[in-house]
Structures are given as C-alpha cells and as structure tokens.
Amino acid sequence: MSKFIKAAIAGLTAAACLASSEPSVAHEVQPMITTVTPSGSGANFRLMIRNTDAMPITLEISPYRVAVNDAGVATRTAEDADVIL
C-alpha cells in the first residue's frame, strides 16, 4: 500500500473519530491525597468533589490505611470502623 493511501486512511480515521466523539467529562477532586492523623489539627479534613458535567454522578468513598514497606510496596487496609464519612 502506498504512503499516500496509508496517510489518507489515517486522516479519514482521525476525522471520523473527532466528528463522532463526545465532549470529555471530568470530575475535580481536591486534595487528591491527604494524610489524616489520629488527633490534633490533622484529625479531619475536607474533600471537595466538583461535578463539571450537567449529569449527576454517583460516588463511592472508601477509607484505607496505607503502609509502605522498605521496598516501597504499599499495603492498603480498609478503615471502615475508624473513619466516619
């Protein structure tokens, strides 16, 4: 297949994808990562999730304790009993 035909097919494919694509939808989350301490000023925090689309969204929030060993491997443990959402 010639280079021209390959380029034409690639161009038509890209144009078809752009013409049929829906606008991108995103949700803004701040802060992305936080550290919560057992007591003091770090014992609570506010998480803001902003829906940038007109459609309602469903959220599932699951708290985990994360421990990182000396090799850098993270272990997550559910914290359902110790955190109030």
C-alpha positions as CSV (number, residue, x, y, z in Angstrom):
1,M,0.0,0.0,0.0
2,S,1.4,3.4,-0.9
3,K,2.3,6.0,1.7
4,F,-0.4,8.3,0.3
5,I,-3.2,5.7,0.8
6,K,-1.9,5.0,4.3
7,A,-1.9,8.7,5.1
8,A,-5.4,9.2,3.6
9,I,-6.8,6.3,5.6
10,A,-5.2,7.6,8.8
11,G,-6.5,11.1,8.2
12,L,-10.1,9.8,7.5
13,T,-10.0,7.6,10.6
14,A,-8.9,10.5,12.8
15,A,-11.5,12.8,11.3
16,A,-14.2,10.2,11.9
17,C,-13.1,9.8,15.5
18,L,-13.1,13.5,16.1
19,A,-16.5,14.0,14.4
20,S,-18.2,11.3,16.5
21,S,-16.6,11.9,19.8
22,E,-18.5,13.2,22.8
23,P,-17.1,16.1,24.9
24,S,-14.8,15.0,27.6
25,V,-16.3,14.8,31.1
26,A,-14.2,15.2,34.3
27,H,-14.7,15.5,38.0
28,E,-12.4,17.8,40.0
29,V,-11.2,16.3,43.3
30,Q,-9.2,18.3,45.8
31,P,-7.0,17.3,47.5
32,M,-6.1,14.1,45.6
33,I,-4.1,12.6,48.5
34,T,-4.2,13.6,52.2
35,T,-2.7,12.3,55.4
36,V,-5.1,12.1,58.4
37,T,-3.6,11.9,61.9
38,P,-5.3,10.2,64.9
39,S,-5.6,13.6,66.8
40,G,-4.9,17.3,66.5
41,S,-5.4,19.5,63.5
42,G,-4.8,16.7,61.1
43,A,-7.5,14.5,62.5
44,N,-10.1,15.8,60.0
45,F,-10.1,17.3,56.5
46,R,-12.4,18.4,53.8
47,L,-12.5,16.6,50.4
48,M,-14.1,18.6,47.6
49,I,-15.5,16.8,44.6
50,R,-16.9,19.0,41.9
51,N,-19.0,17.6,39.1
52,T,-18.1,19.5,35.9
53,D,-21.0,17.9,33.9
54,A,-24.7,18.5,34.0
55,M,-25.4,14.8,34.7
56,P,-25.5,13.7,38.3
57,I,-22.7,11.3,39.4
58,T,-22.5,8.5,42.0
59,L,-19.6,8.5,44.4
60,E,-18.2,5.6,46.4
61,I,-15.8,6.7,49.1
62,S,-13.7,4.0,50.8
63,P,-11.1,4.9,53.5
64,Y,-7.9,2.9,53.7
65,R,-4.8,2.8,55.8
66,V,-1.8,2.7,53.6
67,A,1.6,1.4,54.8
68,V,4.7,1.4,52.7
69,N,7.4,-1.1,53.5
70,D,11.2,-0.6,53.0
71,A,11.0,-2.0,49.4
72,G,8.4,0.7,48.5
73,V,5.4,-1.7,48.3
74,A,2.2,-0.2,49.6
75,T,-0.3,-2.3,51.6
76,R,-3.9,-1.0,51.9
77,T,-6.1,-2.0,54.8
78,A,-9.8,-1.0,54.9
79,E,-10.6,1.5,57.7
80,D,-14.3,1.1,57.9
81,A,-14.5,1.1,61.7
82,D,-12.2,4.0,62.5
83,V,-13.4,6.7,60.0
84,I,-16.8,8.5,59.8
85,L,-17.9,9.5,56.4
